[in-house]
Amino acid sequence: MNILAQALQLENSENIVYRFQALEPHAAELEKQYRDAGYQERERSYKIKYQHKEYTVICPEFRDDKKGGEPIVIIPEFLVPRRPYPIYVYLYAIDLYSGAPEKGQRMAAAETRKYFGLASFAHTTLGRALKAFVRNIAEGTKASQERCAKTPDDPGEKGEDAEQKADTEQCDEAKKPGFPTVKSTEALRKRAAQFLRGILIRAAKQQAIATCLELVRRWFKEHQRFLL
């Protein structure tokens, strides 16, 4: 289980090793509670690429070997486990592509690479992140998987409104294989644009990052789930 906590930004790390330092009293208190409860404290490391560097992010991990169960890892808000870039890289790319679909995913990915100093950030990475993002915000706001399962023959579906129809299209598009086109990603882009509203691409970089992290924190606090 991962627990999100506000922490120092990645650039504040010593060389290329970032050791988790929580800024919230709640996170520090939580760590103390696990220690007092007899959990064994270990470390878990992640690799993350940003501004022409590869960082090692070291986070506290707590285990109860007697009871077993899932390890508990406290992670900084910018980290997306099992993804190689900070979350603001993905959300910036999604905001950019959703607000200007004429660019195409390749161009949006290329601009994102340049903006954040990345050797690689593929259009396919952007496509997968967009699908995951839209799915997560749909689940978090209870535009849930039940809507994806409905059919036009379900009772009450004859009066389906535009928003429900968009949800259904979004679910269908997320399942389709093949090369993404402006038309095929239309429902996904629309939902992402409604959520992000260009707030990341209109701001200076540091402000965009701060805004993104605030959004991540608020979302996790309200829904107890990650945006990506």
C-alpha positions in Angstrom: 0.0 0.0 0.0 1.3 3.5 -0.9 0.6 6.6 1.2 1.1 9.9 -0.5 2.8 12.7 1.5 4.0 16.3 0.7 7.7 16.4 0.5 10.6 18.5 -0.8 10.8 18.8 -4.5 13.0 16.5 -6.6 15.5 19.3 -7.4 16.3 19.6 -3.7 17.9 16.1 -3.6 21.6 15.6 -2.8 23.2 14.9 -6.2 21.0 12.3 -7.8 19.8 10.6 -4.6 16.5 11.8 -3.1 15.8 10.7 0.4 12.1 11.2 1.4 11.6 14.1 3.8 8.0 14.6 4.7 6.8 18.3 5.1 3.5 17.3 6.7 3.4 16.7 10.5 0.8 14.0 9.8 3.3 12.0 7.7 5.9 12.1 10.4 3.3 11.1 13.1 2.2 8.3 10.9 5.8 6.9 10.6 6.0 7.1 14.4 2.8 5.2 14.8 4.1 2.4 12.7 7.3 2.2 14.6 5.5 2.2 18.0 3.2 -0.5 16.7 6.2 -2.8 16.1 6.5 -2.5 12.3 9.9 -3.0 10.9 11.2 0.0 9.0 13.0 -0.6 5.7 13.6 1.4 2.5 12.3 1.1 -1.0 14.0 2.8 -3.9 12.6 4.0 -7.2 14.3 5.3 -10.3 12.9 8.5 -11.9 14.1 10.6 -14.8 14.0 14.4 -14.9 16.0 17.3 -16.3 18.7 15.2 -17.9 19.3 13.1 -14.8 18.2 9.8 -13.4 17.3 10.1 -9.7 17.1 7.4 -7.0 14.2 8.1 -4.8 14.4 6.4 -1.4 11.2 6.0 0.6 10.4 4.5 4.1 8.7 1.1 4.0 7.0 -0.5 7.0 6.3 -4.2 7.4 4.8 -6.3 10.1 6.6 -9.7 9.5 4.6 -11.4 12.3 1.2 -10.5 10.9 2.2 -10.5 7.2 0.1 -8.3 5.0 1.0 -5.7 2.4 4.0 -3.5 3.0 3.2 0.2 3.6 5.4 2.7 1.6 5.2 6.5 2.2 6.0 8.2 -1.1 6.5 11.8 -2.2 3.6 13.4 -4.1 5.6 13.7 -7.3 6.3 9.9 -7.5 4.2 7.5 -9.6 5.2 4.0 -8.6 6.2 1.9 -11.6 6.4 4.9 -13.9 9.8 6.5 -14.8 8.9 10.2 -14.7 7.4 12.6 -12.1 3.7 13.0 -12.2 3.8 16.6 -13.4 5.5 15.4 -16.6 2.5 13.2 -17.5 -0.1 15.7 -16.5 1.6 18.5 -18.4 1.7 16.3 -21.5 -2.0 15.4 -21.1 -2.9 19.0 -20.5 -0.9 20.1 -23.6 -2.4 17.4 -25.9 -6.0 17.7 -24.6 -6.0 21.5 -25.1 -4.4 21.4 -28.6 -5.3 18.1 -30.3 -4.1 19.4 -33.7 -0.6 19.0 -32.4 -1.0 15.2 -32.2 0.5 12.9 -29.6 3.9 12.8 -31.2 4.3 16.6 -31.1 2.9 16.9 -27.6 5.3 14.2 -26.4 8.3 16.0 -28.1 7.4 19.3 -26.5 7.1 17.6 -23.2 10.6 16.0 -23.6 12.1 19.4 -24.3 10.3 21.2 -21.6 11.3 18.8 -18.8 14.8 17.8 -20.1 14.0 14.2 -20.9 16.0 11.9 -23.2 12.8 10.0 -23.9 9.1 10.5 -23.5 7.2 8.6 -26.3 3.8 9.4 -27.7 2.7 5.9 -26.7 3.6 6.8 -23.1 1.4 9.9 -23.4 -1.4 7.8 -24.8 -1.3 5.2 -22.0 -1.1 8.0 -19.4 -4.1 9.7 -20.9 -6.2 6.6 -20.7 -5.2 5.8 -17.2 -5.8 9.4 -16.1 -9.3 9.6 -17.5 -10.1 6.1 -16.1 -8.9 7.2 -12.6 -10.8 10.5 -12.5 -13.9 8.7 -13.8 -13.7 6.2 -11.0 -12.8 8.8 -8.4 -15.8 11.0 -9.3 -18.1 8.0 -9.5 -18.5 8.1 -13.2 -17.9 4.5 -12.5 -17.4 1.2 -14.3 -21.1 0.6 -14.0 -21.6 3.2 -16.7 -19.2 1.3 -19.0 -21.2 -1.9 -18.4 -24.6 -0.4 -19.3 -26.2 -1.1 -22.6 -28.9 0.8 -24.6 -31.3 -1.9 -23.6 -31.0 -1.2 -19.9 -34.1 0.4 -18.2 -33.9 4.2 -18.3 -31.2 4.3 -21.0 -33.5 5.8 -23.6 -33.1 9.1 -21.9 -29.4 9.0 -21.6 -28.0 12.5 -21.4 -24.9 13.9 -23.1 -22.7 13.4 -20.1 -23.6 9.7 -19.8 -23.1 9.2 -23.5 -19.6 10.8 -23.2 -18.7 8.5 -20.3 -19.7 5.5 -22.4 -17.7 6.7 -25.4 -14.7 7.4 -23.1 -14.9 3.8 -21.7 -15.2 2.3 -25.2 -12.3 4.4 -26.6 -10.1 3.4 -23.7 -10.6 -0.3 -24.7 -9.9 0.1 -28.4 -6.5 -1.0 -29.8 -4.6 0.5 -32.6 -2.9 3.8 -33.5 -4.4 6.8 -31.8 -6.0 9.4 -34.0 -7.6 12.8 -33.1 -11.0 11.3 -33.5 -10.3 8.1 -31.6 -9.0 10.0 -28.5 -11.7 12.7 -28.7 -13.7 11.5 -25.7 -10.6 11.0 -23.6 -9.2 14.4 -24.5 -12.5 16.1 -23.7 -12.7 14.6 -20.2 -9.0 15.4 -19.5 -9.5 19.0 -20.7 -12.6 19.4 -18.5 -10.5 18.4 -15.5 -7.2 20.2 -16.1 -8.5 23.3 -18.0 -5.1 24.3 -19.2 -3.9 25.2 -15.7 -0.5 23.5 -16.3 0.5 24.7 -19.7 -0.5 28.4 -19.1 1.8 28.7 -16.0 5.5 29.1 -15.7 7.2 25.8 -15.0 7.7 26.1 -11.3 4.2 27.3 -10.8 2.9 24.6 -13.0 4.7 22.0 -10.9 3.4 23.5 -7.7 -0.2 23.6 -9.1 0.1 19.9 -10.2 1.3 18.8 -6.8 -1.5 20.7 -5.1 -4.0 19.0 -7.4 -2.4 15.6 -6.6 -2.6 16.2 -2.9 -6.2 17.4 -3.0 -7.3 14.4 -5.2 -5.6 11.9 -2.9 -7.1 13.5 0.2 -10.6 13.5 -1.2 -10.6 10.1 -3.0 -7.8 8.1 -1.4 -6.6 7.2 -4.9 -3.9 8.3 -7.3 -4.4 10.3 -10.4 -2.0 8.0 -12.3 
